[in-house]
Amino acid sequence: MTIWAIVPAAGVGSRMAAGNPHNLPKQYRPLGEKTVLSHTLGKLLAVPDVVSVTVAIGAEDGYWQSIPESTHSRVHTVIGGTERMFSVLNALQALKAERDDWVLVHDAVRPCVLVSDIERLIAHLKDHPVGGLLGCAVDNTIKQIGAQGEVVKTVDRDSLCNALTPQMFRFGVLQAALQRASELGLPVTDEASAVELAGLQPQLVLGDKSNIKITHEGDLALAELLLSSGAE
């Protein structure tokens, strides 16, 4: 079983502009003694079954060479696209992968993912024909709102979950699904949504809720706390 990893990291993180005096993309923000991206890559590189990690960076990325992982023997780069799916497609095209190989796609700004969760995802999906993703239950009451912010109804959360990453799919399945979505202009927010739009059903594997995405300034403090707990 051959497993490749892809990390789309070409974004600029505009939602974290406030409190960011150096205007650093969020994947390069300091998190303890490392950057967010360094933590993220470290988690993927800690999985022995991962052959390589391909990072899709911006064409004018001036920060990549400053992190230690930029010279790691299992880490490679491609130029990312204007959207996530184009970055992933560029990375897929650079892989010397077979159709039935596995590809893990992980957010650059999810540094708190547990290595044990990545390994459990692999173990659960290794014989699956399509693939799947990590996810966790929705705990809060969910409200659907109208155009003026008024509550329309309370949504039943029993059948809902939060989608996490990594998301793991067969190379051929993922490439075909993303290419189709690109050609048809379909809305794709993650790899699983592209696979769903292709008529396939990804498998959900429960993951730890500590696998947060760094989106807002306050998330950095929470991530540092989670990482300091030492959970793997």
Order of alpha helices (4+ residues) and beta strands (2+ residues): beta-beta-beta-alpha-beta-beta-alpha-beta-alpha-beta-beta-beta-beta-alpha-alpha-beta-alpha
